[in-house]
Amino acid sequence: MSLGNVHNSVRRAHWNAVVPIGFLAIPKNDRKHDNNVALHKFKCQLYHALLSAILSSLTAAMTMPVVCQCPDGHYISEFADI
């Protein structure tokens, strides 16, 4: 996840400043198990379940759009802060 409010001194030192929002548990396996369909399906389901759990707090804020008028007169749709 990228930050929008990185302090200028940090931005100059680390131009690509990011903040980890979670660590994914990715199971390791040997190369001999690459063709195992059940293991591949398990790894995919685990990955998606982890992303869903990490990002679940954002779903409530992304379901209620708010229409706002910009200073230039155009309208945009933002999402409500919860």
C-alpha positions in Angstrom: 0.0 0.0 0.0 1.4 3.4 -0.9 1.1 6.4 1.5 -0.1 9.7 0.3 1.1 11.6 3.4 4.8 10.7 3.4 6.9 13.5 5.0 9.2 15.3 2.5 12.4 14.1 4.2 11.3 10.5 3.9 10.1 11.0 0.3 13.5 12.3 -0.7 15.4 9.4 0.9 12.9 6.7 -0.1 11.1 7.8 -3.2 9.0 4.7 -3.3 7.8 4.7 0.3 5.3 2.0 1.1 3.7 0.6 4.2 3.1 -3.2 4.6 -0.6 -3.8 5.4 -0.2 -7.5 6.0 2.0 -10.5 5.6 0.8 -13.3 3.4 1.3 -16.9 4.5 2.5 -18.6 1.3 3.3 -22.4 1.7 6.5 -23.6 0.3 6.7 -26.8 -1.7 9.2 -28.8 -3.7 9.4 -28.6 -7.5 8.1 -32.2 -7.6 4.6 -31.0 -6.4 4.2 -28.4 -9.2 1.6 -30.5 -11.1 -0.5 -31.3 -8.0 -3.9 -29.7 -8.7 -5.1 -30.0 -5.1 -2.1 -28.1 -3.8 -2.4 -25.4 -6.4 -6.1 -25.0 -5.6 -5.3 -24.8 -1.8 -2.6 -22.1 -2.4 -5.0 -20.1 -4.5 -7.8 -20.3 -2.0 -5.4 -19.4 0.8 -4.1 -16.4 -1.0 -7.6 -15.1 -1.8 -8.8 -15.7 1.8 -5.8 -13.8 3.2 -6.4 -10.8 0.9 -10.1 -10.9 1.8 -9.3 -10.8 5.5 -6.7 -8.0 5.2 -9.0 -5.8 3.0 -12.3 -6.6 4.7 -12.2 -3.3 6.7 -12.5 -1.4 3.5 -15.7 -2.9 2.2 -18.0 -0.8 4.4 -16.4 2.5 3.2 -16.6 1.4 -0.5 -20.3 0.6 -0.5 -21.7 4.1 0.2 -20.6 6.5 -2.6 -20.9 10.3 -2.0 -21.2 12.7 -4.9 -19.0 15.8 -4.4 -18.5 18.9 -6.5 -14.9 19.8 -7.3 -13.8 23.5 -7.3 -13.7 23.4 -11.1 -17.5 22.6 -11.2 -17.2 18.9 -12.1 -18.9 16.2 -10.0 -17.0 13.1 -8.7 -18.1 10.1 -6.8 -16.1 9.5 -3.6 -16.6 6.9 -0.9 -17.8 7.9 2.6 -15.3 7.8 5.4 -16.4 5.3 8.1 
